[in-house]
Amino acid sequence: MKLQQLRFFMAVIDNGLNITQAAEALYTSQPGVSKQIRLLESELGMRLFVRQGKRLESLTPAGERVADHAARVLKEVDGIKALSKELRGEDRGTIRLATTHTQARYVLPSVIDRFRRDFPDVDFHLHQGTSEQILRMMDERKVDFALLSGRAREFGSLVSLPVYQWDRTILVPQDHPLAEREAPLDLATLADYPLVTYVYSDQPESSMMSSFSREGLTPRVAFTARDADIIKTYVRLGLGVGVLASMAVEAGTDDDLIALDAAGLFPRLTTWLGFREDLLLTDLHINFIRQLAPHLPERLFTALTREGPDADLDDQLQDIELPLRAGPGRRPELRGC
């Protein structure tokens, strides 16, 4: 039994048992209404109307009882729809987001600040971790959204929206030999020095190590950390050459370091926002995504709201140019450009 059959059944009753008027009210054809009524009677195994030829005379006793139940069912359905609109339209609540330290420290503050100006009653629960930990939090339903970098296929069944792209930067103290280098930096030169970089960037499958491997190089990774600020601390101590996200290098704070252009040395990375297919996207969620990724087209949000995870995202994201994310301010002196 389908809700459509009950709606057609009740529309016929509401229009004085006149199928033509019921079809007009439903914006459909008269044969379509008649067919749905016959299917309903067939499924229930009883006649709902007393007929005189093709004309409906009245409800049968069974039809009267079915009408009572159908009215209650449709009223509950309308109540559920109203509840959905209410939930989507709430202007308060909590957004639970898991991301890496770099995104939490250098990207999200300005986004959340702008969002909170429009929605001051919304609370944020921000969880930090590695990519593996973030995906585990999603699987365990501890968070609503995951913001992390990689390839879309690594997100499994999550709905994934591209947010921005970013490059790595090479960071050294001012007295480091590379600080005076005038020629563009290459991987062979970089491999001569110990590296300080993110946790898991030292794994063979990482995009950084894969770049060295393609050149037949095996660099020494002397120190790894999850926190970009920790990486910069140990670069200052002389443990090695920093390889980190360009957005993590700040004007003023990091002026004692030299940032070397690494464009072209490593693949450009994409940061994605992922969420589960069964997440009810509220107006709050949509507005947060708009703040985080203002380049995404309005048609995408319309599709997500109407169709949910069934929306054809590939079609909606065609011809989208992703912004390139740099640091929050002017970077320290950039050499080797």
Buried (B, 14 or more C-beta within 10 A) or exposed (E): EEEBBBBBBBBBBEBEBBBEBBBBBBEBEBEBBBEBBEBBBEEBEBEBBBEEEEEBEEBBEBBEEBBEEBBEBBEEEEEEEEEEEEEBEEEEBEBBBBBBBBBBBBBBEEBBEEBBEEBEEBEEEBBBBBBEBBBEBBEEEEBBBBBBBBEBEBBEEBBBBBBBBBBBBBBBBEEBEBBEBEEBBEBEBBBEBBBBBBBBBBEEEBBBBEBBBEEEBEBEBBBBBBBBBBBBBBBBEEBBBBBBBBBBBBEEBBBEBBBBBBBEBBEEBBBBBBBBEEBEBBBBBBBBBBBBBEEBEEEBBEBBBEEBBEBEBEEBBEEEEBEEBBBBEEBBEBBBE
